């Protein structure tokens, strides 16, 4: 009864920041009667945090992850953040404004379903895409802090169908789940673990 929030549409993802505020992403137009589009931050009592003024996103925010510095990486099916073009992936500053230092170029070629932050502060993305800013990446990839694809993570053929969830382990490994039946040509039915090797510039299947 001490947390009351009224959101006008589906919420697909949420994270809690260091202050206990809840960032929500989804497909909605108001929170507690105030106009806010698809991403918002709630205070610890569920009220809308008016200090978080994210520019409107034109479609669903399906995934959120927090960086250690409080910046928020968002993914989904949107192609614009306010007046700025951002295909399916963007980063917001702690006040909700677009972080222009995170520059993904054309970004992934299709929608993002899931995000995770690894131990080195890099972002793992999973979804339905075949490339990232012109570089071949099939349905999952690792992204550097500047928004570019990490050249030290080369997953080869990638997953042969959509990746719907990604988890980053404390080491360099990530676990992916989704619709796929193979990863880099190796049979893996819908769940796989991949090791990203920072030294040899390859990603290996386990």
C-alpha positions as CSV (number, residue, x, y, z in Angstrom):
1,X,0.0,0.0,0.0
2,X,3.0,2.3,0.2
3,X,3.8,1.9,-3.5
4,X,1.2,3.1,-5.9
5,X,1.8,3.5,-9.6
6,X,-0.7,3.6,-12.4
7,X,0.7,3.0,-15.9
8,X,-1.4,3.3,-19.0
9,X,0.1,0.4,-20.9
10,X,2.3,-2.8,-20.7
11,X,5.6,-2.6,-18.8
12,X,8.1,-5.0,-20.3
13,X,11.2,-4.3,-18.3
14,X,12.4,-2.6,-15.1
15,X,15.5,-1.9,-13.1
16,X,16.1,-0.5,-9.6
17,X,18.8,2.2,-9.2
18,X,21.1,2.8,-6.3
19,X,18.6,5.1,-4.7
20,X,15.8,2.6,-4.9
21,X,14.0,4.3,-7.7
22,X,12.4,2.0,-10.3
23,X,13.0,2.7,-14.0
24,X,10.3,1.2,-16.2
25,X,10.2,0.6,-19.9
26,X,7.3,-0.6,-22.1
27,X,4.5,0.7,-24.3
28,X,2.6,3.4,-22.4
29,X,1.7,7.1,-22.7
30,X,1.0,8.1,-19.1
31,X,2.2,7.3,-15.6
32,X,-0.2,8.4,-12.7
33,X,-2.0,10.6,-15.2
34,X,1.1,12.4,-16.4
35,X,2.1,12.2,-20.1
36,X,5.3,10.1,-20.4
37,X,6.1,7.8,-23.3
38,X,7.5,4.3,-22.9
39,X,10.2,5.0,-20.3
40,X,9.9,6.6,-16.9
41,X,11.4,6.6,-13.4
42,X,9.3,6.0,-10.3
43,X,10.1,7.2,-6.8
44,X,10.3,4.7,-3.9
45,X,6.6,5.4,-3.2
46,X,5.5,4.7,-6.9
47,X,5.0,8.4,-7.8
48,X,6.5,9.6,-11.1
49,X,9.9,11.1,-10.7
50,X,9.5,14.5,-12.4
51,X,13.3,15.1,-12.4
52,X,13.7,12.3,-15.0
53,X,12.6,13.8,-18.3
54,X,13.2,11.3,-21.0
55,X,12.4,12.4,-24.5
56,X,9.5,10.4,-26.0
57,X,10.3,7.1,-27.7
58,X,8.3,6.2,-30.7
59,X,7.8,2.5,-29.8
60,X,8.3,-0.1,-27.2
61,X,11.2,-0.2,-24.7
62,X,11.6,-4.0,-24.1
63,X,14.8,-4.1,-22.1
64,X,16.7,-1.9,-19.6
65,X,20.1,-2.3,-17.9
66,X,22.0,0.1,-15.6
67,X,25.6,1.0,-15.8
68,X,27.7,1.5,-12.7
69,X,27.5,5.3,-13.1
70,X,23.7,5.2,-13.2
71,X,23.3,5.7,-16.9
72,X,20.6,3.6,-18.4
73,X,20.9,1.5,-21.6
74,X,17.5,0.9,-23.3
75,X,16.6,-1.5,-26.1
76,X,13.4,-2.3,-28.0
77,X,11.6,-1.6,-31.2
78,X,11.9,2.2,-31.2
79,X,13.7,4.1,-33.9
80,X,13.7,7.6,-32.4
81,X,14.4,9.1,-29.0
82,X,12.8,12.5,-29.2
83,X,14.0,14.1,-32.4
84,X,17.2,11.9,-32.5
85,X,17.4,8.7,-34.6
86,X,18.3,5.7,-32.5
87,X,17.6,2.3,-34.0
88,X,16.5,-0.1,-31.3
89,X,19.3,0.9,-28.8
90,X,20.2,4.0,-26.9
91,X,21.6,5.2,-23.6
92,X,20.1,7.8,-21.3
93,X,21.8,10.0,-18.8
94,X,20.7,9.9,-15.1
95,X,18.2,12.7,-15.8
96,X,16.6,10.8,-18.7
97,X,18.1,12.8,-21.5
98,X,19.7,11.1,-24.5
99,X,23.4,10.4,-24.0
100,X,25.0,11.5,-27.3
101,X,28.4,10.0,-26.2
102,X,26.8,6.6,-26.8
103,X,26.8,6.6,-30.6
104,X,25.7,3.2,-32.1
105,X,25.5,4.5,-35.7
106,X,22.8,2.6,-37.5
107,X,22.8,0.2,-34.5
108,X,21.3,-3.3,-34.8
109,X,19.3,-4.1,-37.9
110,X,16.3,-5.3,-35.9
111,X,14.6,-5.2,-32.6
112,X,16.3,-5.8,-29.2
113,X,14.6,-8.2,-26.7
114,X,17.2,-8.3,-23.9
115,X,20.2,-6.4,-22.4
116,X,22.8,-7.3,-19.8
117,X,25.9,-5.5,-18.4
118,X,29.0,-7.6,-18.1
119,X,31.7,-7.3,-15.5
120,X,33.8,-4.9,-17.7
121,X,30.9,-2.5,-18.3
122,X,30.1,-3.7,-21.8
123,X,26.6,-4.3,-22.9
124,X,25.3,-7.6,-24.2
125,X,22.4,-7.3,-26.6
126,X,20.0,-10.0,-27.8
127,X,17.2,-9.8,-30.3
128,X,16.3,-10.3,-33.9
129,X,19.0,-8.7,-36.1
130,X,21.6,-9.7,-38.6
131,X,24.1,-6.8,-38.3
132,X,25.2,-4.0,-36.0
133,X,26.2,-0.7,-37.6
134,X,27.1,-2.6,-40.7
135,X,29.1,-5.3,-39.0
136,X,27.6,-8.9,-39.2
137,X,26.2,-9.9,-35.9
138,X,23.5,-12.5,-35.8
139,X,21.0,-12.0,-33.0
140,X,23.5,-11.2,-30.2
141,X,26.5,-9.0,-29.8
142,X,28.7,-7.2,-27.3
143,X,28.8,-3.4,-27.3
144,X,31.5,-1.0,-26.0
145,X,30.9,2.0,-23.8
146,X,30.9,4.3,-26.8
147,X,28.1,2.4,-28.5
148,X,30.2,0.6,-31.1
149,X,30.3,-3.2,-31.6
150,X,33.2,-4.7,-29.6
151,X,35.8,-6.0,-32.1
152,X,37.2,-8.4,-29.4
153,X,33.9,-10.3,-29.4
154,X,33.4,-12.2,-32.7
155,X,30.6,-14.7,-32.4
156,X,31.0,-16.0,-36.0
157,X,27.7,-17.1,-37.5
158,X,25.9,-16.1,-34.3
159,X,22.6,-17.6,-33.4
160,X,20.4,-18.9,-36.3
161,X,17.2,-17.4,-34.8
162,X,16.2,-14.7,-32.3
163,X,17.8,-14.3,-28.9
164,X,15.2,-13.3,-26.3
165,X,17.2,-13.3,-23.1
166,X,20.9,-12.6,-22.3
167,X,22.7,-13.0,-19.0
168,X,26.3,-12.0,-18.2
169,X,28.3,-14.1,-15.9
170,X,31.0,-12.7,-13.6
171,X,33.7,-14.0,-15.9
172,X,33.7,-13.4,-19.7
173,X,30.9,-15.8,-20.4
174,X,27.3,-15.0,-21.3
175,X,24.3,-17.2,-21.4
176,X,21.7,-16.7,-24.2
177,X,18.2,-18.1,-24.7
178,X,15.7,-17.8,-27.4
179,X,14.4,-19.4,-30.6
180,X,17.7,-20.6,-32.0
181,X,18.8,-24.2,-32.6
182,X,22.5,-23.5,-33.4
183,X,25.1,-21.0,-32.4
184,X,28.1,-20.5,-34.8
185,X,27.1,-23.7,-36.5
186,X,27.1,-25.8,-33.4
187,X,23.8,-27.4,-32.3
188,X,22.4,-25.7,-29.3
189,X,18.6,-25.9,-28.8
190,X,17.5,-22.5,-27.4
191,X,20.0,-22.2,-24.6
192,X,23.8,-21.7,-24.9
193,X,26.8,-20.4,-23.1
194,X,29.4,-18.3,-25.0
195,X,32.8,-17.3,-23.8
196,X,34.1,-13.9,-25.0
197,X,37.9,-14.0,-25.2
198,X,39.4,-10.5,-24.8
199,X,42.8,-11.7,-25.9
200,X,42.3,-13.9,-28.9
201,X,39.5,-11.8,-30.5
202,X,37.1,-14.7,-30.7
203,X,33.9,-15.9,-29.0
204,X,33.9,-19.6,-28.2
205,X,30.9,-21.9,-27.6
206,X,30.6,-24.1,-24.6
